[in-house]
Amino acid sequence: MRFKNHVVNQILDAYKPMWSLNHAISLMGWDFETYMPTKGTEERGVADSQLQMLHKDLLLNKDFVGLVESAKKLEGLGDLEKGIVRVLDREITKQIKIPRELTQAESLERIRGNMAWRKAREKSDYMMYVSHLKKMIEIKKKIAEKIGYEKHPYDALLDSFEEGLTVADLDKVFGGLTPRIQKILKKLVDSGSPFCEESKLGKPKYDIQRVDELNHDILALLHYDMKRFRLDVSTHPFTERMGLNDVRITTRYEGTDFKKSISSTIHEAGHALYDLQCDKSLSVTPLEGGSSLALHESQSRFWENIVGRSLPFVQLIAPLIRKQVNFANHATDDELYLYFNNVKADYIRVDADEVTYNLHIALRYEIEKKIFGDELNISEIPEFWNDRMEHLLGVRPTRDSQGVLQDTHWSSGLFGYFPTYSLGNLISAIIASKMHKDLEDYEEDVKRGNFKPIREWLRLKIHQHGSVYAPKALLNNSLNEGYNPDYFVTYIETKYLGS
């Protein structure tokens, strides 16, 4: 990409080494989660932290900072140029405030803590991990103080994942969402809804190789270009973008309950599509990739839930399922639909259904807010977790792996990340509502496997813009909405209660 403004072009030329370091860091991160030998952890930690430091040095180089400062004063810049300056200025402003030793400490603890978490989760022993969690929280508290905030320390971390997001925003979101979802869940359970009846399809063991073939069949049905994209396996499914022509996802195979693997694959593929449909002119610039984590999550949730768990889509993939999963070969479309949409209050977030998922996030939001508001000690987290889960979902974990140790996020220092999952759910419902009005043949297109109109709608409204616009601005510009929970509540009520 070249612009008429020579200062912006100088910025992009100077940014290429930083992009290249990000490319390498992403590749190493993907390798760490997929194929790296476990004994390589310490060396990988050193390599990762050194590359992070190199990136920081390049970003904060006085000549580069000077270029960005000069660009901030320019008049008549286009939206793309303004986006480049905004994204880089935001990153520079944060990184200038964070000392090198904190950046290095966080990077090293991320690798060490993640390995400690894996072992602790396997043993279901919080005490095996608590010293690492304590160290990471201390680092993140220092970072929050260095970055600064207006009202709540947690705001500094929230903003790192979702530009402009605050505790005030989230209190409003969860205040308007959590009690309404709890009421819907109670109605479903009390009425003996067929959605709450456990399906027999989740019990038998499946052939992992056959379900892997099934996942690839579904990706082909969704029109994924395997020359720019690949699917692998990891403990915790994720998406990693190396560039706009190299986006990789993972799924998991547990041996039973095959919908988990299918849903994970479609979820991560939704993330990948955002990057794959970003305008090619944004490649190797600060603008490639999604506007924010919530916007990204809206794409994965849209495909996983609103498309992937809809009756037309289940009818579409039913023949593929019957072909690859032998014990499902006599299941009717309706039985498969209820299986994919089973509602059950349970312990594990990543396995949660559409109705209960946001209650899991509300729990994590409360805990993180209390941690960074100095209202909750690290030793108190497991008990608080169990108490709140019992209040919100009506189930109480009996071991740490069902509760406080189930997620990888804290071991990687990702405090402030969880709320973006719920925001993604809300935005996905807004997208669905707007899309249904624009695409008259939406339902029929899904049933026939014609996803081009849907992909194109998403490309024009969201994907093509990359990070040109801040998330709140993009939501307003493209959907004329904010983080409004009403669309999601209406979607859940309509689908599960028929109201």
SULGI-V54612 format. One record per backbone hydrogen bond with DSSP energy under -0.5 kcal/mol. CO is the residue of the C=O (numbers start at 0). NH is the residue of the N-H. E is the energy in kcal/mol with one decimal. If there is no record, write none. Layout:
CO:NH:E
CO:NH:E
This chain:
3:5:-0.6
4:8:-1.6
5:9:-2.2
6:10:-2.1
7:11:-2.2
8:12:-2.2
9:13:-2.3
10:14:-1.5
11:15:-1.0
12:15:-0.5
14:17:-0.6
14:18:-2.5
15:19:-2.4
16:20:-1.9
17:21:-2.4
18:22:-2.4
19:23:-2.1
20:24:-2.9
21:25:-2.6
22:26:-2.1
23:27:-2.4
24:28:-2.2
25:29:-2.5
26:30:-2.3
27:31:-2.5
28:32:-1.5
29:33:-1.0
30:33:-0.5
30:34:-1.0
30:35:-2.5
32:234:-0.5
36:39:-2.1
37:40:-1.3
39:43:-2.6
40:44:-2.4
41:45:-1.8
42:46:-2.6
43:47:-3.0
44:48:-2.2
45:49:-2.3
46:50:-2.2
47:51:-2.4
48:52:-1.9
49:53:-2.4
50:54:-2.4
51:55:-2.1
52:56:-2.6
53:57:-2.2
54:58:-2.6
55:59:-2.4
57:60:-0.9
60:64:-2.8
61:65:-2.1
62:66:-1.8
63:67:-2.2
64:68:-2.6
65:69:-2.3
66:70:-2.3
67:71:-1.7
68:72:-0.7
69:72:-1.0
70:73:-1.1
77:81:-2.7
78:82:-2.3
79:83:-2.3
80:84:-2.2
81:85:-2.8
82:86:-2.7
83:87:-2.1
84:88:-2.7
85:89:-2.3
86:90:-1.8
87:91:-3.0
88:92:-2.6
89:93:-1.6
90:94:-2.8
91:95:-2.7
92:96:-0.8
93:96:-0.6
93:97:-0.9
96:98:-0.7
98:101:-0.8
98:102:-1.8
99:103:-2.7
100:104:-2.2
101:105:-2.5
102:106:-2.0
103:107:-2.4
104:108:-2.5
105:109:-1.9
106:110:-1.3
107:111:-2.2
108:112:-3.1
109:113:-1.6
110:114:-1.8
111:115:-2.2
112:116:-2.7
113:117:-2.2
114:118:-1.9
115:119:-2.5
116:120:-3.1
117:121:-2.0
118:122:-1.9
119:123:-1.0
119:124:-2.3
123:399:-0.6
124:127:-1.3
125:128:-1.6
125:129:-1.5
128:131:-0.8
128:132:-2.1
129:133:-2.6
130:134:-1.9
131:135:-2.5
132:136:-2.7
133:137:-2.2
134:138:-2.1
135:139:-2.7
136:140:-2.5
137:141:-1.9
138:142:-2.3
139:143:-2.5
140:144:-2.1
141:145:-2.2
142:146:-2.8
143:147:-2.5
151:154:-1.8
151:155:-0.6
152:155:-1.0
152:156:-0.6
153:156:-0.5
153:157:-2.5
154:158:-2.5
155:159:-0.6
156:160:-0.8
157:160:-1.2
157:161:-2.4
160:292:-1.6
161:164:-2.6
165:169:-2.0
166:170:-3.0
167:171:-1.5
168:172:-2.0
169:173:-3.1
170:174:-1.8
171:175:-1.5
172:176:-0.8
173:177:-2.1
176:180:-2.3
177:181:-2.4
178:182:-1.7
179:183:-1.9
180:184:-2.6
181:185:-2.2
182:186:-2.3
183:187:-2.3
184:188:-2.5
185:189:-3.1
186:190:-2.0
187:192:-2.2
188:191:-1.2
192:195:-1.9
193:196:-1.1
194:342:-2.8
195:197:-0.5
198:201:-1.0
199:202:-1.5
199:203:-0.7
203:256:-0.6
205:207:-0.7
206:210:-2.2
207:211:-2.3
208:212:-1.9
209:213:-2.0
210:214:-2.5
211:215:-2.0
212:216:-2.3
213:217:-2.3
214:218:-2.2
215:219:-2.1
216:220:-2.0
217:221:-1.7
218:223:-2.0
219:222:-1.5
223:225:-0.9
224:227:-2.2
227:246:-2.2
229:248:-2.7
231:250:-2.1
234:236:-0.5
237:249:-1.8
239:241:-0.6
239:247:-2.9
242:245:-1.4
245:241:-2.8
245:242:-1.2
246:229:-1.2
247:239:-3.1
248:231:-2.2
250:233:-2.2
254:205:-2.9
256:259:-1.9
257:261:-1.9
258:262:-3.1
259:263:-2.2
260:264:-2.3
261:265:-2.5
262:266:-2.6
263:267:-2.6
264:268:-2.2
265:269:-1.7
266:270:-1.4
267:271:-2.4
268:272:-2.3
269:273:-1.2
270:273:-0.6
270:274:-1.2
271:275:-2.8
272:276:-2.2
274:277:-1.1
278:281:-2.3
279:282:-1.8
281:284:-1.1
284:287:-1.3
286:466:-2.2
291:295:-2.2
292:296:-3.2
293:297:-2.0
294:298:-1.1
295:298:-0.7
295:299:-1.7
296:300:-2.7
297:301:-1.9
298:302:-2.0
299:303:-2.7
300:304:-2.5
300:305:-1.2
301:306:-2.3
302:307:-2.7
304:308:-1.4
306:309:-1.7
309:313:-2.4
310:314:-2.6
311:315:-1.5
312:316:-2.4
313:317:-1.3
316:320:-2.4
317:321:-2.7
318:322:-1.6
319:323:-1.7
320:324:-3.1
323:325:-0.7
324:327:-2.0
325:328:-1.3
327:330:-1.5
331:335:-2.3
332:336:-2.5
333:337:-2.4
334:338:-1.9
335:339:-2.5
336:340:-1.2
338:341:-1.1
341:343:-0.6
343:345:-0.6
347:350:-0.7
348:351:-2.0
352:356:-2.0
355:358:-1.4
355:359:-1.1
356:359:-0.8
356:360:-1.3
357:361:-2.4
358:362:-1.7
359:363:-1.6
360:364:-2.9
361:365:-2.3
362:366:-1.9
363:367:-2.7
364:368:-2.6
365:369:-2.0
366:370:-2.6
367:371:-2.3
368:372:-0.8
369:374:-3.5
369:375:-0.9
370:373:-1.1
376:379:-1.1
376:380:-0.6
377:380:-0.9
379:383:-2.5
380:384:-3.0
381:385:-2.3
382:386:-2.5
383:387:-2.7
384:388:-2.5
385:389:-2.0
386:390:-1.9
387:391:-3.1
388:392:-2.9
388:393:-0.8
388:394:-0.8
389:393:-0.9
398:401:-1.4
398:402:-0.7
399:402:-0.7
399:404:-2.5
402:405:-1.7
407:410:-0.5
407:411:-1.0
408:411:-0.8
408:413:-2.6
409:412:-1.6
412:414:-1.5
413:416:-1.3
416:419:-1.7
417:420:-2.2
417:421:-0.8
418:422:-2.2
419:423:-2.2
420:424:-1.9
421:425:-2.3
422:426:-2.6
423:427:-2.4
424:428:-1.5
425:429:-1.6
426:430:-2.9
427:431:-2.4
428:432:-2.1
429:433:-2.4
430:434:-3.1
431:435:-2.4
432:436:-1.0
433:437:-1.4
434:438:-3.0
437:439:-0.8
438:441:-1.5
440:444:-3.1
441:445:-2.2
442:446:-2.2
443:447:-1.9
444:448:-0.9
444:449:-3.0
445:448:-0.8
448:450:-1.1
450:454:-2.8
451:455:-2.7
452:456:-2.2
453:457:-2.3
454:458:-2.4
455:459:-2.6
456:460:-2.4
457:461:-2.5
457:462:-2.4
458:463:-2.5
461:464:-1.0
462:465:-1.9
463:278:-1.1
464:467:-2.7
469:473:-2.6
470:474:-2.6
471:475:-1.8
472:476:-3.1
473:477:-3.0
474:478:-2.1
474:479:-0.7
474:480:-1.2
475:479:-0.9
481:483:-2.2
482:484:-0.6
483:486:-0.5
484:488:-2.2
485:489:-2.5
486:490:-2.5
487:491:-2.5
488:492:-2.7
489:493:-2.6
490:494:-2.3
491:495:-2.6
491:496:-0.5
492:496:-1.9
492:497:-0.7
492:498:-1.6
493:497:-0.6
